[in-house]
Amino acid sequence: MTIPNPTPTKTVVVLGSAYGGIGAAGSLARRLPPDWRVVVIDRNTHANHVYPFPRFTVLPQHAPKAFLPLTQVLANGRVTEFQPNVPPQDRTGSPLPPAGPLNHDSPHRQIHGTITALSRNSVTFTTNGLGDASDRVETVDFDYCVYALGGALSEPCDVWGEHERGHARTGTKKGGVAFLERKGSVVEAAESVIVVGGGALGIQFATDIKDVHPSKSVTLLHSRTRLMPIYAKGLHDQVVRRCADLGINVILGERVVEWPTNPGVVDGSPKTITTDKGSRLSADLVLVCTGSRPHSSFMASLDPTTVAENGCIRVNEALQVQGEGLDHMFAIGDCADTTAIRAGHMSFAMGNVAARNIIRLIQGGEMEKYVPEAAKIKVTLGITHNCVASEIEAVQGDNGVEDIGAKGMWALAGAQGMPDDA
């Protein structure tokens, strides 16, 4: 089935509605000319707010707060008029009027579906992404595209990784909450845990597990000798000191070369890893937190030259895809090859820039350049401890709360004030 454009409406598709897709969709819905529409397609009914996933694995009673309702994105999602990190005198691009209110009879659509194919001017998807008999195949033609499919998360946070193992309700809030509860029960059952990967995800998993379950043996293993080296060294120092205070065994400068068959399950058998230094470590549970993989396969199928060696999609300063005849397509967020760190606020900013540039193309204006913000991060180090770090400083904090203030992120989607189970 092909969904035609309601004459004379033209279409911008947004593929994915996490942090970047939210930014693009809300801005487009309230800026597009009245004879245009935005169609948002995502395999999830709710946006996965992934940063609290480690915490809500250990404290699953807060899990509903990690899944943002998307029903208000088009009408009330946060919209920015410019990049706040760029001084007024340095801003580029043709001026745009402020984003207005959403017209109640607008033709915009939000679709819960899983993308199966992408061409230069159309996208094909199944309508619910669950792979059962109720699936319908549909195709939407588009004039512009925002590719915001992000990346596959490390296994302990990969909700969709479990779909292939037969868990039902993938792509729904109920399914996401159940995923975190299952992961929590696995952690609960383990007396010893090895966390592999010393990025923010691994650090947060290790410190949360040990803080909530002090009797468990927890080891944090990282291949480099310094943790998170793009930030001030004070972040590394604070993490190492906090791990020592909690009783976490930290091993740096060793890379895993041999893995157990089922690292993420607790089945009564020890899980043993071997490092390049010859160390052999065993635990009931091994959490593999070694980074994400960009979801760039649809673009690679369309034009392999658009994907860089790191797996991300090549874009120019305006976030347009770099491929012959593909300047009507934009890539943003974790799947875009930019100098920005992989972070939700960076993706959100890119989404707004891409949306504004599409409006400028429609109006015949000059596009703005995306300017990444300086790298900055807040890493939790157990329930109350944390560290806020930039490239030049690292500031220790002890004001953390159990739910990490997760619902503060709901404002991006215009869902502030909605109940946890929305």
N, C-alpha and C positions, 0 to 999 in steps of 0.2 A: 504493500500500500504506500502510495506517495502522498504526503501532506502538501497540497498546493498552497502557494501564497495567496491569501485573500486579495483579489484584485482591488486596487493596484499596489497592494502592500509588497514591499521588499523585505528581505530577511537577513538578520545577523544571527548566527548560531554561536552559543557559548558551550563548549564541550568541557563539562566538569563544573561543579559548584562548591568547591572547597574555598579556601581563603581567596585565591585569585579569581575564581569564577564568580564568587559573591561580589567582589569589587567590580568586575566587568558587567555583570548582569544588572545590578542596581543602577549603575551609571548609564548604561545603554537604555534601559527601560524609561528613564526619566529625561533622556536627551534626544532620542531618535525623533526624526520628523514624524508627523502623524500617519503618514502612509507607509511607515516601516514598522517592523516588529522584531523582537528578540525571542529566540527559542533556546531555552536552557535544557541541556540533557545531562543527566547524572544517574549512575547506577545506584546511588544511595538516596533514600528519602530525606535524610538529614545529613548535614555536613559533619564530617568527623573532625572534632577538635582534638588532634592527636597528641598535643603536648602534655595533657594530664593522663594519658593512657598508662604510663608506668605507675603513677600514684593510684589510679582507680583500679589497677590490677591488684594492688595491695589492699586498697580500701574500696571494694566494689560497691559499697552502699552509695557512693557518689557518682557512679557510672553514668546515670542519665544526663548529667551535666556536660558530658563530653560529646553530645550529639545535638547540634544546633538545628532547630526547626528552620525550614526554608520557605515557609508559606508567606512570609512578609518581605522577602528579599527584594522583589521588584518594586513594591510600594514604599517600603520603609528602610531598606538596607542603607548602610552608611555610604555616602557619596562624597568624594573630595573634588575640589575645584582645581587643585594644583598640587605639586609635590612639595610638602612642607620643608623638605631638606634643601630646596633650591631657593636662594634669595630672589626677590622679585626682579632685580636687574639682570639675573641670569636665566630667567625662564624663557623657554622657546615655544613656538607654536602659535597659531592664530588664536585670538581671544574667543572664548565661548561664553554664551550666557549661562547663568547658574542653572543647575538641574532643577526642573520644575516638578510639581506633583504628578503622580501617575493618573492618567485618564482612566476612569472606571470602566469604560468600554474599550480599553486597549486590546489589541490583538495578540499580545505577548503570551507565551506558553512556557510552562515548566513541565518537563517530562521525566518520569522515572523509567529509565531504560539503559541498556548496556549497548554501547557502540560496537558494531561489528565490521564496519567498512567506512573508509573516508576517500572521497574523490576531490577533485579541485573545486567542485561547486555543489557537492551533496554529501550528506552523512546518512548512513543506514544503521539502524539499531533495533534491538528487541525491546518490547515495551515494558518489561519488568525485570529482565536480567536474571531470572531465577532458573531459566533453562527447562521449564515444564511446559505442559500442553497448552497453558493459557497464554504463552508468549505470542505476540504478533510482530511481524517484521514491518517496519515503516522506514520511509526515506524522506528527508527534508532537503530541499534545494536551498542554497544560500548565496548571498552576494559577498558577505564577509564572514570570517570565522575567527573566534578566539579559542585557541587550543590551550586548555587549562587542566590537563589530565594528571598533573603532578607526578608522583612516583610511588612505586611499591615500597612499603615500609619493611623494616626488619621484622623477622618472624614473630617475635613476641607481641608486636603491635599490628600485624597484618591481618585485619579482619577478613579481607577477601581471600587470603591464602587458605582459610578453612573451608571455603565454598567447595573446593575440589575434594575435600575430605567428607563431604556429605552433610554438613550442618545446614539446617533449614533457615529460612528467613534472612539470608544474607541480603544486605542492602537496605535493611530497615533498622529503626532505632531499637526495636525489640531484639533483633539479631545482634546488633552491636553491643548492647548491654549484656546479653547472654555470653558473648565472646569474652568480654572482660571478666565476667563472673567465672567462666571456665578457666581462664588463665589464672585468676586469683586462687581457685581451688588447687591448681597444680602447684603454685608457689607455696600454699599453705601446707601441702603434703610433703614438701621437700625439707629435709633436715640440713642439706648442704646445697649451695648454689654457686655456680661459676657464671659470671657475667662477662662475655667476651665483647670488647669494644668500649673504648674510653671516651666516646663522644657524649653529648648531653644525655642521650637516651640511656646509655649504659651506666653513666654516673648516677642518674636519677633512679634507675631500677635498683642498683646496688645499695644506695643510701636509704631509699625508702624501705626496701625489704629488711635491712638490718635495723633500722630505727623502729619499725613496727614489730619485728620478730627478732629481738636481740639474741635469742638462744640459737638461731641458725648460723651456720658457718657460711660466710659470703666472701667470695674472691672476685676482684675486678682485674681483668687481664687486658692489656692494651699493647699494640704492636710497636708504638713509638715510646720514646723515653719521656716525652712531655705531653701532657693532656691539653687538648684544644689550643694548639699553638698560635692560632691567628689572634688570640686575645692576650691581654697583659699576663705576664707570668704569675701575677698574684692569684689568678683564677686557678692555675695548676697547684700552687702552694696551698690554697684554701681547701681544694678538693682532697689533696693528700693528707692534710692535717685533720680534716673532718672524718675521713675514712679511718684514720688511726684512732681518733676519739671513739668511733663507733665499734672498732674492732674488725674492720674489713681488711682482708689481706690484699694489698695492691701489688701487682706484678707488671712492670713496664718493660718495654723493649723486647718483647717476645711475641712472635706471630704463630698462630695455630696452623699446623701443617697436616694434622690428622684429626678428623672429627668423629664423634660417635654417630651411630646410625640414626637414633631418635633423640637428639639433644633436648628437645623441648617437652618431653614427657617424663612423668615419674611412674616407673613400673617395677620398682624393687631392685633393679639392676643398676650398678654404677655406670655413669657416663664419663668416659675417659677421653681427654684431649692430649695431644702431643704438640709441643712447640718447636720452632726452629732452633732453639737452644738445647733441645733434648729433654726439657721438662715434661713430665707426665702428671697430669692433674685429674682427679676424679671427684665427682659430686653426684648427688641424686638428680640434679637438674642443671642443664647448660642453657643460658639465655644468649642467643646470638644477636648482638646489637651492633652490626658492622656496617650500617648505612643503608640508604635507599637506592632504588634503581629507577631512573626516569621512565615514565610511560610514553615513549616516543615511537612505538612500533607502527602506529597508523600513519604518522608522517613519513617514517622510513619506507613504508610500502608505497606511499605516494611518490616520493622522490628520495632515494637513499642519500643523495648528496646534501640533504638538509640536516642530517644528523652528524654531530661531531664525534670524535673518538671517545669522548666521555659519555656518550649516549644521549646527550642533550641536543635540543633543536637549535640550529644556528639562527640567530636573529640579528637585525641591525639596531641602531640606536633608538629607533622608533618602535622596536619590538616586532617588526615585520619578519616573517619567515624568509630566510635567504635561500631561494630556489627559483628557477626560471618560471615566470608566470604565477608566482605565489605571493605577490605583494598585497593581495587582499586577505591574507591569512596572518594572524598574529599568534605568537606563542609566549606564554607567561608562566611564572612560578617555577617550581622545582624541575620542570622539564625543559626550561629555556636556558640556553647557554649564555649566561650573563656573569658579571663579576659579583653579583649580589649573593649573600649567604642564603642558604635554604631556610627560610623562616616565613611564617604566616604573614607578618606585617609587610615583608618584602613582596610576597605574592599579591597581597591586596593592593599595594601601591601600583604594581605592574598592571593589574586588572583595570584600574581606573585610568592609567595612561593609555592602554590599548583601546579602551572604550572612547576616550576623548579623541584619540587619533582617528578612529573609524568615523566619528561624527565629522571631524575635519575633512576627511576624504570625501564623505558624502556632500559636504558643503563646498568642496573645492579649496580648502584652506591649507595652511602649512602645518605639518605635524610637529609635536614636541619630542624632545629626546628624553628617554628614561635615564635618570641619574640615581643609581643605588645609594641608599643611606649607608653611613658608616656601620660596620659590623658591631652589633650589641646583642647581649643575651642575658637572660636570667636563668640560672641553673639551680634547681632545688637540691639541697644536700640533707635530705631527711625532712620530717614534717614541718619543723619550724625554721630550720636553717636554709640559707640560700646565698648566692653570690651573683651580683649584677656586674657584668664585665663588658668593657669595650677594648679597643686595641691599646689604650693607654692606661687604663686603671681597672681595678677589681675591688668592688665594695661589698663587704660582708654584711649579711642581714640575718635577723633572728625573729622576723615578724610573720613567718609563714603560717598558713592555716591548712586544715585537712584537704579542702577541695580546691586549693590553689587559686581561689577566686575565679574558677573556670567560667562561671556564667557571665563574667564581664565581657567575654568574647561574643556572647549572643547579640550584643548591640550591633556588631558588623552586619548581621543578617536581619536587623530590625526586629529582633525577637526579645528585646529586653522587657522584663516584667512578665514574661510567659512562665507557666509552671514547669518544673523539672521534667515532667512526663509529656510535655507538648510534642 
